[in-house]
Amino acid sequence: MTSLPERGESPVPPLDSLRQDSAVTVLAAAAVASSSAGSDRKEDSGSRQPKASILSGVFSPPFAIFEGQQQGSSSPACDARSTKSSSGSYGLSRILRRFVGSGSMWRLLGCGRVLTSSDVWFLGKCYKVSPEEEESGDSESDSGHAAFLEDFSSRIWITYRKGFDAISDSKLTSDVNWGCMVRSSQMLVAQALIFHHLGRSWRKPPEKPYNPDYIGVLHLFGDSEACAFSIHNLLQAGRNYGLAAGSWLGPYAMCRAWQTLIRTNREQADAVDGKENFPMALYVVSGDEDGERGGAPVVCIDVAAQLCSDFNKGPSTWSPILLLVPLVLGLDKINPRYIPLLKETFMFPQSLGILGGKPGTSTYIAGVQDDRALYLDPHEVQMTVDIALDNLEADTSSYHCSVVRALALEQIDPSLAIGFYCRDKGEPL
């Protein structure tokens, strides 16, 4: 696989550009309140206050954006990036139009219509879409709707599978009803690999043969022990964090399982031929060894630099890095004061979305519109497929979805994990 896309591709901004964006930092501070609640859930709610905590060395002070965005449930507009404040944070350029429509779920099927006229933020990219524009027949207006659907359907979709080899000694040949968190995490990591190898602007082409890097990414997530990032290998790597076939798990344990798997994969590569399946460093940002209780994540630039140095086997070279930030933003339900900040993370060009969903039901949240999260749903059952590395004519249709589902942000489980892909510490490529 190639390590970087052509310079003509849309670059993914560097890690340094996150330093001035404080929405994630505020969410991290929120986890302090959740941490104290986790240790004593019967504590009076009036006594729980978020403590000021910063993701030192990378993100700006915790409450810089929060204090300026208390009002309403506004959503960042597409032109917000051009109106960054002097502090560098992604400010709000306007209050978006009100939530329109009812129900917690809707679909975009092929030429189906978006139910609101508000902007869509999807993995760091904004799309201006509206029913009125679509009805007008204006090709320029329609391009926002069509472009969003093309982007969405190009993302890697990983779902329940059946018919694979049994997982270790469990005799389970399907992950139906228990593997949604694993599948959601695979989707997030797959997007990071696609962004790294092919760039953010890559779209699934209509013609074959496919790009070898695209086929290579899909191969990594096959359902067998021979595939580096299979459900089999993830469960094996996460045993110390409670992962087991047939059991549901939380975002923190899933992030730690990935950390272990990547480390093991790297050690095995060093022992054999030195070829890496995961061409970037991985940093699980957490201030608590038991992330399910909460705890304010603290990003240390020195730790990130050391991880990159270890990855490159040298003291001075920075490398691309995947940040996974597990958070707990409430007790039984998400604290509404953090919803605007959670939405703002999708404005970051480094955004990889969120592992989250309703309690006990994980999804891969990749975008927002108004007060709804747009997600890819892993709960569809499909037969196992084998994508061989040398088969550039493979049928990859089961790894893509044109159905956009939406969930009210207030219904999201407060235990979640946010992902970011940072290509470089300094100037973007």
Secondary structure as the mmCIF struct_conf table of DSSP 4:
data_model
#
loop_
_struct_conf.conf_type_id
_struct_conf.id
_struct_conf.beg_label_comp_id
_struct_conf.beg_label_asym_id
_struct_conf.beg_label_seq_id
_struct_conf.end_label_comp_id
_struct_conf.end_label_asym_id
_struct_conf.end_label_seq_id
BEND BEND1 SER A 3 LEU A 4
TURN_TY1_P TURN_TY1_P1 ARG A 7 GLY A 8
BEND BEND2 GLU A 9 GLU A 9
HELX_LH_PP_P HELX_LH_PP_P1 SER A 10 PRO A 14
HELX_RH_3T_P HELX_RH_3T_P1 LEU A 15 LEU A 18
TURN_TY1_P TURN_TY1_P2 ARG A 19 GLN A 20
HELX_RH_AL_P HELX_RH_AL_P1 ALA A 23 SER A 39
TURN_TY1_P TURN_TY1_P3 ARG A 41 LYS A 42
BEND BEND3 GLU A 43 GLU A 43
HELX_RH_3T_P HELX_RH_3T_P2 SER A 45 SER A 47
HELX_LH_PP_P HELX_LH_PP_P2 PRO A 50 ALA A 52
TURN_TY1_P TURN_TY1_P4 SER A 56 VAL A 58
BEND BEND4 PHE A 59 PHE A 59
HELX_LH_PP_P HELX_LH_PP_P3 SER A 60 PRO A 61
TURN_TY1_P TURN_TY1_P5 PRO A 62 ILE A 65
HELX_RH_3T_P HELX_RH_3T_P3 PHE A 66 GLY A 68
BEND BEND5 GLN A 69 GLN A 69
BEND BEND6 GLN A 71 GLN A 71
TURN_TY1_P TURN_TY1_P6 GLY A 72 SER A 73
HELX_RH_3T_P HELX_RH_3T_P4 CYS A 78 THR A 83
TURN_TY1_P TURN_TY1_P7 SER A 86 SER A 87
BEND BEND7 SER A 93 ARG A 94
HELX_LH_PP_P HELX_LH_PP_P4 ILE A 95 PHE A 99
BEND BEND8 GLY A 101 GLY A 101
BEND BEND9 GLY A 103 SER A 104
TURN_TY1_P TURN_TY1_P8 GLY A 110 CYS A 111
BEND BEND10 LEU A 115 THR A 116
BEND BEND11 SER A 118 SER A 118
STRN STRN1 VAL A 120 PHE A 122
TURN_TY1_P TURN_TY1_P9 LEU A 123 GLY A 124
STRN STRN2 LYS A 125 TYR A 127
HELX_RH_AL_P HELX_RH_AL_P2 PRO A 131 SER A 136
TURN_TY1_P TURN_TY1_P10 GLY A 137 GLY A 137
HELX_RH_AL_P HELX_RH_AL_P3 SER A 139 SER A 154
BEND BEND12 ARG A 155 ARG A 155
STRN STRN3 TYR A 160 LYS A 162
BEND BEND13 GLY A 163 GLY A 163
HELX_LH_PP_P HELX_LH_PP_P5 PHE A 164 ALA A 166
TURN_TY1_P TURN_TY1_P11 SER A 168 ASP A 169
BEND BEND14 SER A 170 SER A 170
STRN STRN4 SER A 174 SER A 174
TURN_TY1_P TURN_TY1_P12 VAL A 176 TRP A 178
HELX_RH_AL_P HELX_RH_AL_P4 CYS A 180 LEU A 198
TURN_TY1_P TURN_TY1_P13 ARG A 200 SER A 201
BEND BEND15 PRO A 206 PRO A 209
HELX_LH_PP_P HELX_LH_PP_P6 TYR A 210 ASN A 211
HELX_RH_AL_P HELX_RH_AL_P5 PRO A 212 LEU A 220
TURN_TY1_P TURN_TY1_P14 PHE A 221 PHE A 221
BEND BEND16 ASP A 223 SER A 224
TURN_TY1_P TURN_TY1_P15 GLU A 225 ALA A 226
BEND BEND17 CYS A 227 CYS A 227
TURN_TY1_P TURN_TY1_P16 ALA A 228 PHE A 229
HELX_RH_AL_P HELX_RH_AL_P6 ILE A 231 ALA A 237
TURN_TY1_P TURN_TY1_P17 GLY A 238 GLY A 238
HELX_RH_3T_P HELX_RH_3T_P5 ARG A 239 TYR A 241
TURN_TY1_P TURN_TY1_P18 GLY A 242 GLY A 242
TURN_TY1_P TURN_TY1_P19 ALA A 245 GLY A 246
HELX_RH_AL_P HELX_RH_AL_P7 PRO A 251 VAL A 272
TURN_TY1_P TURN_TY1_P20 ASP A 273 ASP A 273
BEND BEND18 ASN A 277 PHE A 278
BEND BEND19 MET A 280 MET A 280
STRN STRN5 ALA A 281 VAL A 284
BEND BEND20 GLY A 287 GLY A 287
BEND BEND21 GLU A 289 ASP A 290
HELX_RH_3T_P HELX_RH_3T_P6 GLY A 291 ARG A 293
HELX_RH_AL_P HELX_RH_AL_P8 ILE A 301 ASN A 312
TURN_TY1_P TURN_TY1_P21 LYS A 313 LYS A 313
BEND BEND22 GLY A 314 SER A 316
STRN STRN6 ILE A 321 VAL A 328
STRN STRN7 GLY A 330 GLY A 330
BEND BEND23 LEU A 331 LYS A 333
STRN STRN8 ILE A 334 ILE A 334
HELX_RH_3T_P HELX_RH_3T_P7 PRO A 336 TYR A 338
HELX_RH_AL_P HELX_RH_AL_P9 ILE A 339 GLU A 344
HELX_RH_3T_P HELX_RH_3T_P8 THR A 345 MET A 347
BEND BEND24 PHE A 348 PHE A 348
TURN_TY1_P TURN_TY1_P22 PRO A 349 GLN A 350
STRN STRN9 SER A 351 LYS A 358
TURN_TY1_P TURN_TY1_P23 PRO A 359 GLY A 360
STRN STRN10 THR A 361 GLN A 369
TURN_TY1_P TURN_TY1_P24 ASP A 370 ASP A 371
STRN STRN11 ARG A 372 LEU A 376
TURN_TY1_P TURN_TY1_P25 PRO A 378 HIS A 379
BEND BEND25 GLU A 380 GLU A 380
STRN STRN12 VAL A 381 MET A 383
TURN_TY1_P TURN_TY1_P26 LEU A 389 ASP A 390
TURN_TY1_P TURN_TY1_P27 LEU A 392 GLU A 393
HELX_RH_3T_P HELX_RH_3T_P9 SER A 397 TYR A 399
STRN STRN13 ARG A 405 ALA A 408
HELX_RH_3T_P HELX_RH_3T_P10 LEU A 409 GLN A 411
BEND BEND26 ILE A 412 ILE A 412
BEND BEND27 PRO A 414 PRO A 414
STRN STRN14 SER A 415 CYS A 422
BEND BEND28 LYS A 425 GLU A 427
#
